[in-house]
Each structure stands twice: as C-alpha cells, then as structure tokens.
Amino acid sequence: MYDLEQLGKKAVQAKYELQRMCTEVKNNALRKVADALIENSHRIIEQNAIDLKHGEEKGMHPGLLDRLRLDENRIQGMAEGLKQVAELPDPVGEVLETIERPVGLQIEKRRVPIGVIGIIYESRPNVTADAFGLCFKSGNAVILKGGSDAIFSNIAITTVIREALAKEGICEDVIQLIESTDRSVVQEFMRMREYVDLLIPRGGAGLIRSVVDGSTIPVIETGTGNCHIYIDEYADFDKAIPIIINAKTQRIGVCNACESLVIHEAVSDRLLPRLAEALKEYHVEMRGDAKVQNVIDCVPASDEDYGTEYLDYIISMKTVSSVDEAIMHINRYNTKHSEAIITENAENAEKFLREVDAACVYVNASTRFTDGFEFGFGAEIGISTQKIHARGPMGLRELTSYKYAITGDGQIRK
C-alpha cells in the first residue's frame, strides 16, 4: 500500500524549514531549478514521449494530447515562469493592516504561508513546475498527484527539481509527487486533513466535482471554462474576428478558450459570413440557433451546446436582441471563468463588466489572456472560479493566508 502518511509527515517538516527561509535563498533556488529544467530538457522530453505514445495508443483526444505534450519551447516557458516568480515580491511577512487599540495594543495583520498544499491535476505536466514555483516562493510545501496519463513526465520534472534543490542544500521534500496511479490513493489523499492544509484540483469537470464532493480538506475550486464572447451591435468587426479566432483556435485544449459566441441580431447578417469564412480556415465546426442557420451553413445548436466546454474545434452561436439578453444568456450557461464583449459603446462595455458573473471579464480582448503569466503573476496554480479566498488566476498572494501579531506592554482585559 502506498504510504501517503509518510509523505504527509515529510511535507509538514519541510514546510517549517521552508518558512524559515529568507527571500534571497528562495529566489536563488528558483533560478537554479529553472536552469536545471532547461539543462535536463532532453530527459523530460524523452519521458514525455512515453506518455504521449501511451495517450495516442489509448485514443486520447487531440486537445488532451496538446495539454500533455512538452517540447523545448514549453520547457523554456516553464523555466521562464519560475524566473518570473523569483523576480516578484515575496508576499510572506507583508503587513496588510496595522491597528492601534485604545488600551495600547499594537495589532498587525501579516501575510503568512498556508502550509502544505495538495494539488490533484490531469494531463498537464507543466503544472508540476508551476505549482512548485508558486508554492515554494510563498512558503508552502506541496504534494502533487498528477494524472496517470502524464506519470512519466511528472516523475521526470519532479526529479529534476528535487535534484536542483538538493544541490543548493534545500530540503527536497518541499515538493513531493505521489507516483502511484491507483485511484484509491486519490481518495485517501483527499482525506489527509491532518497533514494537508489546502487542496486544489486542476482538470476536467469530473475531477473537480469529485474532489469538491469527496475531500475533507478545504478545497479551492478551479473550474472548467465554458467561455463566451459577445459581439455587440456596436462591435468593430476588424477587432472582433481576430479576437474570436485567437480565443477559439490558438489552443483548443485550455480552459480559457472561447467555446460560445453570443451575437447581437443587428449585426449577425453582416458579421456571420465573414466570421464563418475565417473559422472555416481553421476547420471549426459551427453550431448555431435558427437565426444563425438562416445566414450561414452550420449545425443546429441545442441547449446542451450552449453549456458545453468542447476543448475541440467546435463553437456554438446564439443570437440576442440586446446586451441585457446577452448577459442573461452568459450568466445562465457560463462556468464563471472568462467572458468577453466586443463593442465600441462604453456604456454597454461597463454594463457587461459590472453584470457578468465571472472571475475575468474582458472588453475588446481575447479570453486567452486569463493566465497567471499574462497577468504578470509569473506561473499560476490555477484559475479559481469560486468567490471565497481566491478568484481568477491564482498567484503568490492567493497561496497565503494571514495572522494577527499583537504586541502589548502588560495589558490585561478587564
């Protein structure tokens, strides 16, 4: 039986060592790990090739294979993310608020690490490095449980990180990987409340729901991405079409890709023919309502289509008669991730920003920017779609809590 308790004990010990570490030491270690990833990219790519071969043999969806795939550029991106994290201000110890009470007590609200963070994720080996970097810089030990589809990639990346840390005299157990692919181990991991302070799932709707429902550890929900773009009656088509193409096709297997379009009926006759031609170049299947079908050749859309995260070259289209109807439609079907409006009307833009219920809301920009790296956070731990503790891309600050430090001079309460 896999000894998760031993991992938990090691993580607790490592977190205390890490929390005593100064910012300079942490930053130097992050840079060394980044260099090690690049220097050992051949090792990582070799192991990733095994995962890719197994995925292809099992008929893995192209979008999931894209998430799984590593090459020199993606490893370079992982390393760059770690270097960016090293350059960011260390949140640990930041004084958020100072209060002086009439009795003379001095109260400071200080930012502190959460402790031990567990992360359960699917076929995205880059998460291994991203999670390490953010947890390490914010003073948290991390226990990772990646998917079986990426097991060889994750072991290779974790090994390189631990080797680099050991060379710097840093406890390797600040990052640990659960190497067992037994599903029962995941269930056991979700009940390790004695050792793990926070659990973060990253993956599809099924994984996220099983963790939210089955964990005894507090969970931050990183939701799926049924993201919409609304083309307003005041939209500039020269902006709208490139934004839609980028959001839909740049990477189909990511949570911030656009899955659904909402189009004002006043512009549908002029927009749709141009948009359809652009989407056809990328072999995107279009599924539209009756009004869309009257303008372009497409597949009839169902209510299920409007609520689906395709992760594929498929997009749904819905026509509306007003910005209010667009907002109602989006709030009904979205997953509270990322939504965008294309408009030159400032009032409609502000209304959309104010009333759409999502972690990230855009005006005249692609939803693909919902990303910790693009937001300047360095790497990210995930996109939180909940409203408690953290929302949107989760960077360093979102991986901390706070405590109150109270200084007195002999005061007693009367």
C-alpha positions in Angstrom: 0.0 0.0 0.0 1.3 3.4 -0.9 2.5 5.3 2.2 0.8 8.6 2.0 1.2 9.3 5.7 4.9 9.3 5.3 4.6 11.9 2.5 2.4 14.0 4.8 4.9 13.9 7.7 7.7 14.9 5.4 5.7 17.7 3.9 4.9 19.1 7.4 8.6 19.0 8.4 9.6 20.6 5.1 7.1 23.5 5.4 8.6 24.6 8.7 12.1 24.6 7.1 10.8 26.5 4.1 9.0 29.1 6.2 12.3 29.9 7.9 14.0 30.5 4.6 14.8 34.1 3.5 13.6 35.6 0.2 17.1 35.7 -1.3 17.6 31.9 -0.8 14.2 31.1 -2.2 14.8 33.3 -5.3 18.3 31.8 -5.9 16.8 28.3 -5.7 14.0 29.1 -8.2 16.6 30.3 -10.7 18.7 27.2 -10.2 15.7 25.0 -10.7 14.8 26.9 -13.9 18.3 26.4 -15.3 18.1 22.7 -14.4 14.8 22.2 -16.3 16.4 23.7 -19.4 19.6 21.7 -19.0 17.7 18.5 -18.5 15.0 19.2 -21.1 16.1 16.1 -23.1 15.4 13.8 -20.1 12.0 15.4 -19.6 11.1 15.2 -23.3 12.2 11.5 -23.5 9.8 10.6 -20.7 7.1 12.8 -22.1 7.3 10.9 -25.3 6.4 7.7 -23.4 3.3 9.4 -22.1 2.4 10.7 -25.5 2.8 7.3 -27.1 0.5 5.7 -24.4 -2.0 8.5 -24.9 -2.1 8.0 -28.7 -2.5 4.3 -28.2 -5.4 4.8 -25.9 -7.1 7.2 -28.4 -6.6 10.3 -26.3 -8.5 13.4 -27.6 -6.2 15.8 -29.6 -7.0 18.6 -27.2 -5.8 16.5 -24.3 -2.7 15.3 -26.2 -1.9 19.0 -26.7 -2.1 19.6 -23.0 0.2 16.7 -22.4 2.8 17.5 -24.9 6.2 19.0 -23.9 8.9 20.4 -26.2 11.8 22.6 -25.7 9.7 25.8 -26.1 7.2 24.7 -23.4 10.0 23.7 -21.0 11.6 27.0 -21.7 8.2 28.6 -20.8 8.1 26.6 -17.5 11.6 27.8 -16.7 10.7 31.4 -17.6 7.7 31.2 -15.3 10.0 30.2 -12.4 12.3 33.0 -13.1 9.4 35.5 -13.2 8.3 34.2 -9.8 11.8 34.8 -8.5 11.5 38.4 -9.6 8.2 39.0 -7.9 7.9 40.5 -4.4 7.8 37.9 -1.7 4.3 38.1 -0.1 5.3 36.4 3.1 5.6 38.8 6.0 3.8 41.6 4.3 1.9 43.8 6.8 -1.6 44.1 5.4 -3.0 46.3 8.2 -1.9 48.0 11.4 -4.3 48.7 14.2 -3.7 50.6 17.4 -6.2 49.9 20.2 -7.1 52.4 22.9 -5.6 50.1 25.6 -2.2 50.4 23.8 -2.2 47.1 21.9 -0.4 47.2 18.6 -2.1 44.7 16.1 -0.5 43.8 12.8 -2.3 41.7 10.1 0.6 39.8 8.5 0.6 37.6 5.4 1.7 34.0 6.1 2.0 30.8 4.1 -0.9 28.4 4.1 1.3 25.4 5.0 1.1 22.2 3.0 -0.8 22.4 -0.3 -2.1 19.4 -2.2 -2.7 19.6 -5.9 -4.6 17.0 -7.9 -4.3 17.5 -11.7 -4.7 15.8 -15.0 -2.7 15.7 -18.3 -0.7 18.9 -17.8 2.9 18.2 -16.8 3.7 21.9 -16.8 1.6 22.2 -13.7 4.3 20.3 -11.8 6.8 23.1 -12.2 4.3 25.9 -11.9 2.9 24.5 -8.7 6.4 24.0 -7.2 7.4 27.6 -8.1 4.4 29.4 -6.6 4.2 27.2 -3.5 7.9 27.4 -2.8 8.1 31.2 -3.2 5.0 31.6 -1.0 6.5 29.4 1.7 4.3 26.3 1.2 5.3 22.7 0.8 3.4 20.9 -2.0 2.3 17.3 -2.5 1.3 16.7 -6.2 -0.9 14.0 -7.6 -0.8 14.1 -11.4 -2.8 12.0 -13.7 -1.7 8.6 -14.8 -1.6 9.9 -18.4 1.4 12.1 -17.5 3.1 10.0 -14.9 6.5 9.6 -16.7 6.6 13.4 -17.5 5.7 14.3 -13.9 8.3 12.0 -12.4 11.0 13.4 -14.6 10.2 17.0 -13.8 9.9 16.4 -10.1 13.2 14.5 -10.1 15.0 17.4 -11.8 13.5 19.9 -9.3 14.5 17.8 -6.3 18.0 17.3 -7.6 18.5 21.0 -8.1 17.2 21.8 -4.6 19.5 19.2 -3.1 22.5 20.8 -4.7 21.5 24.1 -3.0 21.2 22.3 0.4 17.4 22.7 0.5 15.1 20.0 1.7 13.8 18.1 -1.3 10.5 17.4 0.4 9.2 20.9 -0.2 8.0 19.1 -3.4 6.7 15.5 -3.4 4.9 13.6 -6.1 2.5 10.8 -5.5 3.8 8.2 -8.0 1.0 5.7 -7.5 -1.6 5.6 -10.3 -4.1 3.6 -8.1 -7.4 5.6 -8.0 -7.9 4.6 -4.3 -4.8 6.6 -3.4 -6.5 9.8 -4.6 -9.4 9.1 -2.3 -7.0 8.6 0.6 -5.1 11.7 -0.3 -8.3 13.8 -0.2 -8.8 12.7 3.5 -5.3 13.8 4.7 -6.6 16.7 6.6 -4.0 16.1 9.4 -1.2 16.9 7.0 -2.6 18.9 4.1 -4.0 22.4 4.7 -5.5 23.1 1.3 -6.4 21.0 -1.8 -6.5 22.4 -5.3 -7.9 20.3 -8.2 -7.0 21.2 -11.8 -8.6 19.3 -14.6 -12.0 18.5 -16.1 -15.4 18.9 -14.6 -15.5 15.3 -13.4 -12.2 15.6 -11.5 -13.1 18.9 -9.9 -16.5 17.7 -8.8 -15.1 14.5 -7.3 -12.6 16.5 -5.2 -15.1 19.1 -4.1 -17.6 16.4 -3.1 -15.1 13.9 -1.6 -12.4 16.0 0.2 -12.3 16.5 3.9 -9.6 19.1 3.3 -10.6 22.7 2.3 -10.7 23.0 -1.5 -10.3 25.8 -3.9 -12.4 25.0 -7.0 -10.6 25.7 -10.3 -13.5 25.4 -12.6 -13.9 24.4 -16.2 -14.1 27.1 -18.9 -17.2 27.5 -20.9 -16.1 30.9 -22.1 -18.2 33.3 -24.2 -17.5 36.2 -26.5 -20.5 38.6 -27.0 -20.4 40.6 -30.3 -22.3 43.8 -29.5 -24.3 45.8 -32.1 -21.6 48.4 -31.7 -18.7 46.0 -32.4 -15.8 46.7 -34.7 -15.6 43.6 -36.9 -11.9 44.2 -37.6 -11.3 43.7 -33.9 -14.0 41.0 -33.3 -12.9 38.4 -35.9 -9.2 38.2 -34.9 -10.2 38.1 -31.2 -12.6 35.2 -31.8 -10.1 33.3 -34.0 -7.4 33.7 -31.3 -9.7 32.8 -28.4 -11.1 29.7 -30.2 -8.1 28.3 -32.1 -4.8 29.3 -30.6 -5.0 26.3 -28.2 -8.2 24.3 -28.1 -7.4 22.3 -25.1 -7.3 25.1 -22.5 -9.9 26.4 -20.1 -9.7 30.0 -21.3 -10.5 29.1 -24.9 -13.8 30.5 -26.3 -16.5 27.9 -26.6 -19.5 30.0 -27.4 -20.4 33.2 -29.3 -23.3 35.5 -28.5 -24.2 37.8 -31.4 -26.4 40.8 -31.5 -29.1 40.2 -34.2 -28.5 43.7 -35.6 -25.0 42.7 -36.9 -25.5 39.0 -37.5 -26.2 39.3 -41.2 -23.0 41.4 -41.8 -20.7 39.6 -39.3 -21.6 35.9 -39.7 -20.5 35.4 -43.4 -17.1 37.0 -42.7 -16.7 35.1 -39.4 -17.7 31.8 -40.9 -15.1 32.1 -43.6 -12.4 32.8 -41.0 -13.5 29.9 -38.8 -13.6 27.5 -41.8 -9.9 28.2 -42.4 -9.3 26.5 -39.0 -11.8 23.8 -39.7 -14.0 24.9 -36.8 -17.5 23.3 -36.7 -20.2 25.9 -36.1 -23.4 25.2 -34.2 -26.0 27.9 -34.3 -29.5 28.8 -33.5 -32.3 29.3 -36.1 -31.2 32.9 -36.9 -27.6 31.9 -37.4 -28.7 29.0 -39.6 -30.6 31.4 -41.8 -27.3 33.3 -42.5 -24.6 30.6 -42.7 -24.4 26.9 -43.2 -24.0 25.4 -39.7 -25.1 22.6 -37.4 -28.3 23.3 -35.3 -27.3 24.2 -31.8 -29.0 22.7 -28.7 -29.3 23.9 -25.1 -26.6 21.4 -24.3 -24.3 23.0 -26.8 -24.6 26.3 -25.0 -23.4 24.7 -21.8 -20.5 22.6 -23.2 -16.8 23.1 -22.8 -15.8 21.4 -26.1 -12.0 21.6 -25.9 -12.3 21.0 -29.7 -12.7 22.8 -33.0 -16.4 23.4 -32.3 -18.1 26.6 -31.4 -21.8 27.4 -30.5 -23.5 30.6 -31.6 -26.6 32.3 -30.1 -28.3 35.5 -31.4 -29.7 38.0 -28.9 -31.6 41.3 -29.2 -29.8 43.3 -26.5 -26.8 43.4 -24.2 -29.2 42.5 -21.4 -30.2 39.3 -23.1 -26.6 38.5 -23.8 -25.7 38.9 -20.2 -28.6 36.7 -19.1 -27.6 34.0 -21.6 -24.0 34.1 -20.5 -24.8 34.0 -16.8 -27.1 31.0 -17.3 -24.6 28.9 -19.2 -21.1 30.1 -18.2 -18.8 28.4 -15.7 -17.8 31.7 -14.1 -14.4 31.7 -15.7 -13.8 34.2 -18.5 -16.2 36.2 -20.6 -15.7 39.0 -23.2 -17.6 41.7 -25.0 -16.6 43.3 -28.3 -18.0 46.8 -28.5 -17.2 50.4 -29.1 -20.0 51.5 -26.8 -18.6 52.5 -23.4 -22.0 52.2 -21.6 -22.5 48.6 -22.9 -18.9 47.7 -22.0 -19.3 48.9 -18.4 -22.7 47.2 -18.1 -21.1 43.9 -19.2 -18.1 44.3 -16.9 -20.4 45.0 -14.0 -23.2 42.4 -14.5 -21.5 39.3 -16.0 -20.7 36.8 -13.2 -17.2 35.6 -13.9 -13.8 35.7 -12.5 -12.4 37.6 -15.5 -14.4 39.9 -17.8 -12.9 41.4 -20.9 -13.7 44.3 -23.2 -12.2 44.0 -26.7 -9.7 41.3 -25.9 -9.3 37.6 -26.1 -10.3 35.3 -23.2 -6.9 33.6 -23.8 -5.3 36.2 -21.5 -6.8 34.7 -18.4 -3.4 33.3 -17.3 -1.1 34.0 -14.4 1.8 34.6 -16.7 -0.1 37.0 -18.8 -1.4 38.8 -15.7 2.2 39.3 -14.5 1.9 36.8 -11.7 4.6 34.5 -13.1 3.3 31.0 -13.2 -0.2 30.2 -11.8 -1.6 27.5 -9.7 -4.9 27.5 -11.5 -7.9 29.7 -12.3 -10.3 29.9 -9.3 -14.0 30.2 -10.3 -15.2 30.4 -6.8 -15.6 33.6 -4.7 -14.2 32.6 -1.3 -10.5 33.3 -0.6 -9.3 33.5 -4.2 -10.8 34.2 -7.7 -9.3 34.2 -11.1 -5.6 33.4 -11.8 -4.0 32.3 -8.5 -0.5 33.6 -8.0 1.7 34.1 -4.9 -0.7 36.2 -2.8 -3.5 33.7 -3.3 -1.4 31.0 -1.8 -1.1 32.8 1.5 -3.3 33.4 4.5 -2.8 35.9 7.3 -2.4 36.0 11.0 -2.6 38.7 13.6 0.5 39.7 15.6 -0.4 41.6 18.8 2.2 43.4 20.9 1.4 44.7 24.3 3.1 46.1 27.4 1.5 44.2 30.2 -2.2 44.8 29.3 -4.9 42.6 30.7 -8.5 42.6 29.8 -11.0 44.0 32.2 
